[in-house]
Amino acid sequence: MTSPDTLDIIQRLEALEIKASFTEDLLDQLNMTIYQQQQLIDRLTHEVIQLRQQAPEGGAQGPRNLRDELPPHY
């Protein structure tokens, strides 16, 4: 037969195993989230580089007047 102390140890061990299992699952989910975010960051960085290459140089348009940027209803 098993003593009450042994049963307590078994229950505590099972609880720790369950917590470890959930922790491993959470870690896998977090790693996947970080991986997906890094892919998105890389894609957005690539798009920004492409947009900078497509945009004309900053001085090519000449000086800008703030009145030219007002909406038409002003």
Backbone as XML, in Angstrom:
<?xml version="1.0"?>
<chain id="A" units="angstrom">
  <residue number="1" name="MET">
    <atom name="N" x="0.829" y="-1.190" z="0.000"/>
    <atom name="CA" x="0.000" y="0.000" z="0.000"/>
    <atom name="C" x="0.868" y="1.245" z="0.000"/>
  </residue>
  <residue number="2" name="THR">
    <atom name="N" x="0.259" y="2.306" z="-0.451"/>
    <atom name="CA" x="0.990" y="3.565" z="-0.476"/>
    <atom name="C" x="0.541" y="4.430" z="0.692"/>
  </residue>
  <residue number="3" name="SER">
    <atom name="N" x="1.484" y="5.121" z="1.221"/>
    <atom name="CA" x="1.186" y="5.973" z="2.375"/>
    <atom name="C" x="0.610" y="7.304" z="1.894"/>
  </residue>
  <residue number="4" name="PRO">
    <atom name="N" x="-0.013" y="8.064" z="2.798"/>
    <atom name="CA" x="-0.562" y="9.371" z="2.429"/>
    <atom name="C" x="0.513" y="10.319" z="1.899"/>
  </residue>
  <residue number="5" name="ASP">
    <atom name="N" x="1.715" y="10.208" z="2.442"/>
    <atom name="CA" x="2.802" y="11.058" z="1.966"/>
    <atom name="C" x="3.150" y="10.730" z="0.515"/>
  </residue>
  <residue number="6" name="THR">
    <atom name="N" x="3.144" y="9.461" z="0.196"/>
    <atom name="CA" x="3.454" y="9.040" z="-1.175"/>
    <atom name="C" x="2.382" y="9.527" z="-2.140"/>
  </residue>
  <residue number="7" name="LEU">
    <atom name="N" x="1.120" y="9.447" z="-1.725"/>
    <atom name="CA" x="0.030" y="9.941" z="-2.566"/>
    <atom name="C" x="0.150" y="11.445" z="-2.789"/>
  </residue>
  <residue number="8" name="ASP">
    <atom name="N" x="0.531" y="12.168" z="-1.753"/>
    <atom name="CA" x="0.709" y="13.619" z="-1.869"/>
    <atom name="C" x="1.831" y="13.944" z="-2.852"/>
  </residue>
  <residue number="9" name="ILE">
    <atom name="N" x="2.913" y="13.180" z="-2.761"/>
    <atom name="CA" x="4.052" y="13.402" z="-3.668"/>
    <atom name="C" x="3.642" y="13.093" z="-5.108"/>
  </residue>
  <residue number="10" name="ILE">
    <atom name="N" x="2.882" y="12.034" z="-5.305"/>
    <atom name="CA" x="2.426" y="11.658" z="-6.638"/>
    <atom name="C" x="1.518" y="12.755" z="-7.212"/>
  </residue>
  <residue number="11" name="GLN">
    <atom name="N" x="0.599" y="13.275" z="-6.409"/>
    <atom name="CA" x="-0.295" y="14.342" z="-6.868"/>
    <atom name="C" x="0.485" y="15.606" z="-7.222"/>
  </residue>
  <residue number="12" name="ARG">
    <atom name="N" x="1.466" y="15.943" z="-6.381"/>
    <atom name="CA" x="2.282" y="17.130" z="-6.651"/>
    <atom name="C" x="3.096" y="16.937" z="-7.924"/>
  </residue>
  <residue number="13" name="LEU">
    <atom name="N" x="3.613" y="15.734" z="-8.116"/>
    <atom name="CA" x="4.390" y="15.438" z="-9.314"/>
    <atom name="C" x="3.510" y="15.527" z="-10.562"/>
  </residue>
  <residue number="14" name="GLU">
    <atom name="N" x="2.309" y="15.012" z="-10.490"/>
    <atom name="CA" x="1.379" y="15.092" z="-11.622"/>
    <atom name="C" x="1.028" y="16.550" z="-11.929"/>
  </residue>
  <residue number="15" name="ALA">
    <atom name="N" x="0.817" y="17.351" z="-10.881"/>
    <atom name="CA" x="0.510" y="18.765" z="-11.085"/>
    <atom name="C" x="1.686" y="19.474" z="-11.764"/>
  </residue>
  <residue number="16" name="LEU">
    <atom name="N" x="2.891" y="19.151" z="-11.357"/>
    <atom name="CA" x="4.072" y="19.741" z="-11.989"/>
    <atom name="C" x="4.208" y="19.306" z="-13.448"/>
  </residue>
  <residue number="17" name="GLU">
    <atom name="N" x="3.900" y="18.055" z="-13.731"/>
    <atom name="CA" x="3.952" y="17.567" z="-15.110"/>
    <atom name="C" x="2.930" y="18.287" z="-15.983"/>
  </residue>
  <residue number="18" name="ILE">
    <atom name="N" x="1.748" y="18.531" z="-15.438"/>
    <atom name="CA" x="0.711" y="19.252" z="-16.180"/>
    <atom name="C" x="1.161" y="20.688" z="-16.443"/>
  </residue>
  <residue number="19" name="LYS">
    <atom name="N" x="1.697" y="21.347" z="-15.424"/>
    <atom name="CA" x="2.188" y="22.713" z="-15.603"/>
    <atom name="C" x="3.312" y="22.768" z="-16.629"/>
  </residue>
  <residue number="20" name="ALA">
    <atom name="N" x="4.210" y="21.792" z="-16.582"/>
    <atom name="CA" x="5.320" y="21.749" z="-17.538"/>
    <atom name="C" x="4.786" y="21.564" z="-18.958"/>
  </residue>
  <residue number="21" name="SER">
    <atom name="N" x="3.778" y="20.745" z="-19.104"/>
    <atom name="CA" x="3.186" y="20.513" z="-20.418"/>
    <atom name="C" x="2.558" y="21.795" z="-20.971"/>
  </residue>
  <residue number="22" name="PHE">
    <atom name="N" x="1.797" y="22.499" z="-20.132"/>
    <atom name="CA" x="1.195" y="23.756" z="-20.566"/>
    <atom name="C" x="2.263" y="24.809" z="-20.859"/>
  </residue>
  <residue number="23" name="THR">
    <atom name="N" x="3.322" y="24.806" z="-20.081"/>
    <atom name="CA" x="4.408" y="25.766" z="-20.298"/>
    <atom name="C" x="5.105" y="25.501" z="-21.633"/>
  </residue>
  <residue number="24" name="GLU">
    <atom name="N" x="5.341" y="24.240" z="-21.947"/>
    <atom name="CA" x="5.949" y="23.891" z="-23.229"/>
    <atom name="C" x="5.061" y="24.320" z="-24.389"/>
  </residue>
  <residue number="25" name="ASP">
    <atom name="N" x="3.744" y="24.101" z="-24.256"/>
    <atom name="CA" x="2.799" y="24.503" z="-25.300"/>
    <atom name="C" x="2.806" y="26.018" z="-25.477"/>
  </residue>
  <residue number="26" name="LEU">
    <atom name="N" x="2.804" y="26.741" z="-24.373"/>
    <atom name="CA" x="2.837" y="28.195" z="-24.431"/>
    <atom name="C" x="4.127" y="28.685" z="-25.080"/>
  </residue>
  <residue number="27" name="LEU">
    <atom name="N" x="5.235" y="28.066" z="-24.745"/>
    <atom name="CA" x="6.521" y="28.437" z="-25.334"/>
    <atom name="C" x="6.511" y="28.202" z="-26.841"/>
  </residue>
  <residue number="28" name="ASP">
    <atom name="N" x="5.941" y="27.093" z="-27.279"/>
    <atom name="CA" x="5.833" y="26.826" z="-28.720"/>
    <atom name="C" x="4.979" y="27.886" z="-29.408"/>
  </residue>
  <residue number="29" name="GLN">
    <atom name="N" x="3.880" y="28.270" z="-28.783"/>
    <atom name="CA" x="3.010" y="29.307" z="-29.357"/>
    <atom name="C" x="3.734" y="30.645" z="-29.435"/>
  </residue>
  <residue number="30" name="LEU">
    <atom name="N" x="4.462" y="30.998" z="-28.392"/>
    <atom name="CA" x="5.200" y="32.260" z="-28.389"/>
    <atom name="C" x="6.306" y="32.258" z="-29.446"/>
  </residue>
  <residue number="31" name="ASN">
    <atom name="N" x="6.988" y="31.148" z="-29.590"/>
    <atom name="CA" x="8.013" y="31.048" z="-30.623"/>
    <atom name="C" x="7.415" y="31.214" z="-32.014"/>
  </residue>
  <residue number="32" name="MET">
    <atom name="N" x="6.251" y="30.620" z="-32.260"/>
    <atom name="CA" x="5.594" y="30.762" z="-33.553"/>
    <atom name="C" x="5.170" y="32.212" z="-33.784"/>
  </residue>
  <residue number="33" name="THR">
    <atom name="N" x="4.672" y="32.861" z="-32.759"/>
    <atom name="CA" x="4.272" y="34.264" z="-32.874"/>
    <atom name="C" x="5.472" y="35.139" z="-33.202"/>
  </residue>
  <residue number="34" name="ILE">
    <atom name="N" x="6.573" y="34.903" z="-32.533"/>
    <atom name="CA" x="7.791" y="35.687" z="-32.792"/>
    <atom name="C" x="8.281" y="35.429" z="-34.213"/>
  </residue>
  <residue number="35" name="TYR">
    <atom name="N" x="8.235" y="34.196" z="-34.653"/>
    <atom name="CA" x="8.659" y="33.852" z="-36.012"/>
    <atom name="C" x="7.787" y="34.582" z="-37.039"/>
  </residue>
  <residue number="36" name="GLN">
    <atom name="N" x="6.476" y="34.557" z="-36.841"/>
    <atom name="CA" x="5.564" y="35.221" z="-37.771"/>
    <atom name="C" x="5.776" y="36.734" z="-37.761"/>
  </residue>
  <residue number="37" name="GLN">
    <atom name="N" x="6.008" y="37.306" z="-36.591"/>
    <atom name="CA" x="6.258" y="38.740" z="-36.512"/>
    <atom name="C" x="7.552" y="39.105" z="-37.222"/>
  </residue>
  <residue number="38" name="GLN">
    <atom name="N" x="8.574" y="38.283" z="-37.094"/>
    <atom name="CA" x="9.836" y="38.563" z="-37.772"/>
    <atom name="C" x="9.668" y="38.481" z="-39.282"/>
  </residue>
  <residue number="39" name="GLN">
    <atom name="N" x="8.866" y="37.522" z="-39.748"/>
    <atom name="CA" x="8.592" y="37.444" z="-41.181"/>
    <atom name="C" x="7.894" y="38.716" z="-41.663"/>
  </residue>
  <residue number="40" name="LEU">
    <atom name="N" x="6.924" y="39.201" z="-40.883"/>
    <atom name="CA" x="6.213" y="40.419" z="-41.243"/>
    <atom name="C" x="7.156" y="41.623" z="-41.235"/>
  </residue>
  <residue number="41" name="ILE">
    <atom name="N" x="8.013" y="41.710" z="-40.246"/>
    <atom name="CA" x="8.980" y="42.810" z="-40.175"/>
    <atom name="C" x="9.898" y="42.776" z="-41.396"/>
  </residue>
  <residue number="42" name="ASP">
    <atom name="N" x="10.375" y="41.597" z="-41.743"/>
    <atom name="CA" x="11.250" y="41.473" z="-42.913"/>
    <atom name="C" x="10.525" y="41.901" z="-44.187"/>
  </residue>
  <residue number="43" name="ARG">
    <atom name="N" x="9.272" y="41.470" z="-44.333"/>
    <atom name="CA" x="8.484" y="41.827" z="-45.526"/>
    <atom name="C" x="8.240" y="43.333" z="-45.584"/>
  </residue>
  <residue number="44" name="LEU">
    <atom name="N" x="7.890" y="43.933" z="-44.454"/>
    <atom name="CA" x="7.643" y="45.377" z="-44.424"/>
    <atom name="C" x="8.923" y="46.166" z="-44.678"/>
  </residue>
  <residue number="45" name="THR">
    <atom name="N" x="10.037" y="45.691" z="-44.146"/>
    <atom name="CA" x="11.317" y="46.347" z="-44.397"/>
    <atom name="C" x="11.644" y="46.309" z="-45.881"/>
  </residue>
  <residue number="46" name="HIS">
    <atom name="N" x="11.408" y="45.181" z="-46.509"/>
    <atom name="CA" x="11.648" y="45.054" z="-47.943"/>
    <atom name="C" x="10.750" y="46.019" z="-48.731"/>
  </residue>
  <residue number="47" name="GLU">
    <atom name="N" x="9.487" y="46.135" z="-48.331"/>
    <atom name="CA" x="8.572" y="47.057" z="-49.007"/>
    <atom name="C" x="9.015" y="48.505" z="-48.841"/>
  </residue>
  <residue number="48" name="VAL">
    <atom name="N" x="9.473" y="48.870" z="-47.656"/>
    <atom name="CA" x="9.947" y="50.242" z="-47.424"/>
    <atom name="C" x="11.161" y="50.528" z="-48.303"/>
  </residue>
  <residue number="49" name="ILE">
    <atom name="N" x="12.055" y="49.571" z="-48.425"/>
    <atom name="CA" x="13.229" y="49.751" z="-49.280"/>
    <atom name="C" x="12.793" y="49.955" z="-50.729"/>
  </residue>
  <residue number="50" name="GLN">
    <atom name="N" x="11.827" y="49.152" z="-51.177"/>
    <atom name="CA" x="11.331" y="49.306" z="-52.549"/>
    <atom name="C" x="10.670" y="50.666" z="-52.749"/>
  </residue>
  <residue number="51" name="LEU">
    <atom name="N" x="9.885" y="51.120" z="-51.777"/>
    <atom name="CA" x="9.219" y="52.420" z="-51.902"/>
    <atom name="C" x="10.233" y="53.557" z="-51.923"/>
  </residue>
  <residue number="52" name="ARG">
    <atom name="N" x="11.279" y="53.441" z="-51.137"/>
    <atom name="CA" x="12.315" y="54.476" z="-51.141"/>
    <atom name="C" x="13.020" y="54.524" z="-52.484"/>
  </residue>
  <residue number="53" name="GLN">
    <atom name="N" x="13.196" y="53.372" z="-53.106"/>
    <atom name="CA" x="13.843" y="53.343" z="-54.408"/>
    <atom name="C" x="12.938" y="53.921" z="-55.488"/>
  </residue>
  <residue number="54" name="GLN">
    <atom name="N" x="11.616" y="53.764" z="-55.348"/>
    <atom name="CA" x="10.668" y="54.272" z="-56.334"/>
    <atom name="C" x="10.430" y="55.769" z="-56.176"/>
  </residue>
  <residue number="55" name="ALA">
    <atom name="N" x="10.511" y="56.273" z="-54.966"/>
    <atom name="CA" x="10.217" y="57.686" z="-54.707"/>
    <atom name="C" x="11.323" y="58.553" z="-55.299"/>
  </residue>
  <residue number="56" name="PRO">
    <atom name="N" x="10.943" y="59.717" z="-55.815"/>
    <atom name="CA" x="11.967" y="60.634" z="-56.325"/>
    <atom name="C" x="12.818" y="61.155" z="-55.175"/>
  </residue>
  <residue number="57" name="GLU">
    <atom name="N" x="13.990" y="61.624" z="-55.510"/>
    <atom name="CA" x="14.883" y="62.173" z="-54.497"/>
    <atom name="C" x="14.216" y="63.350" z="-53.794"/>
  </residue>
  <residue number="58" name="GLY">
    <atom name="N" x="14.593" y="63.602" z="-52.555"/>
    <atom name="CA" x="13.961" y="64.650" z="-51.758"/>
    <atom name="C" x="14.067" y="66.028" z="-52.370"/>
  </residue>
  <residue number="59" name="GLY">
    <atom name="N" x="15.164" y="66.379" z="-52.995"/>
    <atom name="CA" x="15.339" y="67.710" z="-53.551"/>
    <atom name="C" x="14.850" y="67.851" z="-54.973"/>
  </residue>
  <residue number="60" name="ALA">
    <atom name="N" x="14.376" y="66.792" z="-55.593"/>
    <atom name="CA" x="13.983" y="66.838" z="-56.997"/>
    <atom name="C" x="12.728" y="67.675" z="-57.220"/>
  </residue>
  <residue number="61" name="GLN">
    <atom name="N" x="11.855" y="67.757" z="-56.231"/>
    <atom name="CA" x="10.606" y="68.495" z="-56.397"/>
    <atom name="C" x="10.770" y="69.968" z="-56.072"/>
  </residue>
  <residue number="62" name="GLY">
    <atom name="N" x="11.842" y="70.348" z="-55.513"/>
    <atom name="CA" x="12.035" y="71.734" z="-55.130"/>
    <atom name="C" x="11.395" y="71.999" z="-53.787"/>
  </residue>
  <residue number="63" name="PRO">
    <atom name="N" x="11.484" y="73.236" z="-53.319"/>
    <atom name="CA" x="10.899" y="73.554" z="-52.010"/>
    <atom name="C" x="9.378" y="73.436" z="-52.051"/>
  </residue>
  <residue number="64" name="ARG">
    <atom name="N" x="8.819" y="72.966" z="-50.956"/>
    <atom name="CA" x="7.366" y="72.787" z="-50.882"/>
    <atom name="C" x="6.752" y="73.938" z="-50.112"/>
  </residue>
  <residue number="65" name="ASN">
    <atom name="N" x="5.600" y="74.366" z="-50.553"/>
    <atom name="CA" x="4.852" y="75.417" z="-49.898"/>
    <atom name="C" x="3.741" y="74.762" z="-49.086"/>
  </residue>
  <residue number="66" name="LEU">
    <atom name="N" x="3.604" y="75.144" z="-47.813"/>
    <atom name="CA" x="2.569" y="74.532" z="-46.965"/>
    <atom name="C" x="1.181" y="74.844" z="-47.478"/>
  </residue>
  <residue number="67" name="ARG">
    <atom name="N" x="0.981" y="75.966" z="-48.157"/>
    <atom name="CA" x="-0.346" y="76.291" z="-48.705"/>
    <atom name="C" x="-0.752" y="75.302" z="-49.798"/>
  </residue>
  <residue number="68" name="ASP">
    <atom name="N" x="0.219" y="74.728" z="-50.474"/>
    <atom name="CA" x="-0.094" y="73.737" z="-51.503"/>
    <atom name="C" x="-0.640" y="72.449" z="-50.893"/>
  </residue>
  <residue number="69" name="GLU">
    <atom name="N" x="-0.397" y="72.240" z="-49.621"/>
    <atom name="CA" x="-0.841" y="71.014" z="-48.964"/>
    <atom name="C" x="-2.199" y="71.154" z="-48.280"/>
  </residue>
  <residue number="70" name="LEU">
    <atom name="N" x="-2.801" y="72.340" z="-48.294"/>
    <atom name="CA" x="-4.107" y="72.520" z="-47.674"/>
    <atom name="C" x="-5.171" y="71.811" z="-48.478"/>
  </residue>
  <residue number="71" name="PRO">
    <atom name="N" x="-6.169" y="71.248" z="-47.810"/>
    <atom name="CA" x="-7.273" y="70.624" z="-48.533"/>
    <atom name="C" x="-8.011" y="71.672" z="-49.368"/>
  </residue>
  <residue number="72" name="PRO">
    <atom name="N" x="-8.727" y="71.272" z="-50.419"/>
    <atom name="CA" x="-9.363" y="72.211" z="-51.346"/>
    <atom name="C" x="-10.436" y="73.094" z="-50.702"/>
  </residue>
  <residue number="73" name="HIS">
    <atom name="N" x="-11.026" y="72.704" z="-49.585"/>
    <atom name="CA" x="-12.118" y="73.491" z="-49.021"/>
    <atom name="C" x="-11.618" y="74.698" z="-48.227"/>
  </residue>
  <residue number="74" name="TYR">
    <atom name="N" x="-10.315" y="74.918" z="-48.110"/>
    <atom name="CA" x="-9.820" y="76.079" z="-47.395"/>
    <atom name="C" x="-9.666" y="77.258" z="-48.304"/>
  </residue>
</chain>
